[in-house]
Amino acid sequence: MNVKIFEGFGHVLYEVTFALIPLLIFFLFFQFFVLKLPFKKLLDIFKGMFLTFWGLAFFLQGVHVGFLPAGEMVGTILG
């Protein structure tokens, strides 16, 4: 069994980017018009968003590599 861990990772990065962009836009809108947080807090939030991006990307890549093939095999056998 030959598993290519990072095959399709670019597509996963694309999906994660489009999942997080609305959250970033929503936050920036409220930051400029309502919250007006200090720069240090804003920097901490952006660090968290960066870590969220990579965490979600690696998690979804693991799902694509590990769980989806197993689910397809179970579905084929049961079907």
C-alpha positions as CSV (number, residue, x, y, z in Angstrom):
1,M,0.0,0.0,0.0
2,N,1.5,3.3,-1.2
3,V,0.1,6.3,0.7
4,K,1.0,9.8,-0.6
5,I,0.4,12.0,2.5
6,F,0.5,15.4,0.8
7,E,-1.2,14.5,-2.5
8,G,-4.0,17.0,-3.0
9,F,-2.8,19.3,-0.2
10,G,-3.0,22.3,-2.4
11,H,-6.7,21.7,-2.9
12,V,-7.1,21.4,0.9
13,L,-5.4,24.7,1.4
14,Y,-7.7,26.3,-1.2
15,E,-10.8,24.9,0.7
16,V,-9.5,26.1,4.1
17,T,-8.8,29.6,2.7
18,F,-12.3,29.9,1.4
19,A,-13.7,28.6,4.7
20,L,-11.8,31.2,6.8
21,I,-12.0,34.3,4.6
22,P,-15.7,35.1,5.6
23,L,-14.7,34.9,9.3
24,L,-11.7,37.2,8.7
25,I,-13.9,39.7,6.8
26,F,-16.6,39.6,9.5
27,F,-14.0,40.1,12.2
28,L,-12.2,43.0,10.3
29,F,-15.6,44.7,9.8
30,F,-16.3,44.6,13.5
31,Q,-12.7,45.6,14.4
32,F,-12.9,48.8,12.3
33,F,-16.4,49.8,13.2
34,V,-17.2,48.4,16.6
35,L,-14.5,46.7,18.6
36,K,-11.4,48.9,18.0
37,L,-9.1,46.4,19.9
38,P,-5.5,47.4,20.7
39,F,-2.8,46.3,18.3
40,K,-1.4,43.7,20.7
41,K,-4.8,41.9,20.9
42,L,-5.3,42.2,17.2
43,L,-1.9,40.6,16.7
44,D,-2.8,37.7,19.0
45,I,-6.1,37.2,17.1
46,F,-4.2,37.0,13.8
47,K,-1.7,34.6,15.2
48,G,-4.7,32.4,16.3
49,M,-6.2,32.6,12.8
50,F,-2.8,31.6,11.3
51,L,-2.7,28.6,13.6
52,T,-6.3,27.8,12.9
53,F,-5.7,27.8,9.2
54,W,-2.8,25.3,9.4
55,G,-4.5,23.2,12.0
56,L,-7.6,22.9,9.9
57,A,-5.6,22.2,6.8
58,F,-3.6,19.4,8.3
59,F,-6.7,17.9,10.0
60,L,-8.6,17.9,6.7
61,Q,-5.6,16.4,4.9
62,G,-5.5,13.6,7.5
63,V,-9.2,13.0,6.9
64,H,-8.6,12.8,3.1
65,V,-5.7,10.4,3.5
66,G,-7.0,8.2,6.3
67,F,-10.7,8.3,6.8
68,L,-12.1,8.7,3.3
69,P,-10.4,5.7,1.8
70,A,-11.6,3.6,4.7
71,G,-15.1,4.9,4.3
72,E,-15.1,4.2,0.6
73,M,-14.1,0.6,1.3
74,V,-16.7,0.1,3.9
75,G,-19.3,1.7,1.6
76,T,-18.3,-0.6,-1.2
77,I,-18.5,-3.7,0.9
78,L,-21.8,-2.8,2.4
79,G,-23.3,-1.6,-0.9
